[in-house]
C-alpha cells in the first residue's frame, strides 16, 4: 500500500468522516430508543435535557463548563435566538446553571441525569456492538491516539482546532467506563474536530453558516469539501496507512 497515494491523511479524512458519522449516529439513536427517551422524560423531556446530552462529555466532568464560544460553535447551524431560548428553559428547569459571564455548568440534578445517561449508553452500546469486542477495543485505542494528537496540537497551535472541539474535549471518561461508551464519545469528539475544519473552510471561502447550507453541489462545494479534508487531516498522521485501513474496516463492520 502506498501511504502517499492511497490513504494519505487528507484522503483518509474524507473517507472516514461518513463512517464515523454512521457509527456515532447508530449509538446515539440506540441510546434514545432503548431508554434514553424515557430517561429524558423523567427529567422534564428534551426541553430540559437536550443541551446536557449534546455537551455531556464536558458537563459530566467535575467542574465541566461550556463557554459562549463553544456553545455558539456547536450550534452554529441553528438559529441563535432559538438556542438561547432553549438554554433559558433548561436553566429554568434546574438542569443547568448559567454564570454571569455566560458560561454554564450542570446542576446537581443535571449531573444526576448525566450519570444515568452514561449508564444508558453503556447498556445500549454493549448490546448494539455485541460480538464485536475486538473491533471496538481497536477503535477505542485508535481514536484515543487521534484525540491525544489533536489536543496536543491545539495546545501548541490554537488555530489547529476550533471552538466546538475545544468545548467537547477531552471527553469525560469516568473510571470503569466500558469500551462502548468510550468509543461513542471519542467518535463524537472527532466529529467536532471535522466540524470545525469544515467551518474554517467555508469561512475562508467567504460563506456563512446560512449560505453554506444553501450551496448546491458543484465545483465550489467540492473545493470546500477538499479544503475541509485538508484541515481535518492533522490527527490522522498518528496512524500508519495500515492502521487507517483497519479503522475503516472496523467502522464498516460495526452494526447500526
C-alpha angles and dihedrals in degrees: 000000000000110000092194095054111022106037108007110161096258092050091045090051090061094045098046098045097078091042091054090046092052097049094042092049091049091055095045094046091047089052091052095046098041101051108317095096092051091047091051092050091055088058097044104285131264091319088066103034113028098101091044088058093044095048096032095124091061103030094050091058118093105272091000110175132187114209126208093253092053092046091051092048095051091047096038095126094051131079107275095214092052091050091051091051091049090050090049089055093051090050089050090050088058094243097111134034117213119204125213090257091060096253117127137205135186117268121224088269090048091052090051089054092049092050089055092044092055088052091051090051090049092054098043097045090049089055097038094051098033112148092025098085096131092049093048091050092049091050093047090054094045094047090048091057091047093052093046090053092047093048093049090049090049090054091050096042119021090199093060092079133026137228098271092057092043094053095048100043145126086027113231108254111183117210110277095019107159122241093256092060092045091051095046094052096040090052089050090054091050089052090057090049089057092042089058090047090052092049091050090050096051092042090054088051091056099257134133129214088263098046095046089055089056096044111116125222112278143097095313093049090047092050091053092049091050090049088049089054090051093050093044094048099083101093093046092073084076088073127064118236090257091050091051089054090049091051090053092048093047093049091048091051097052114099121243 
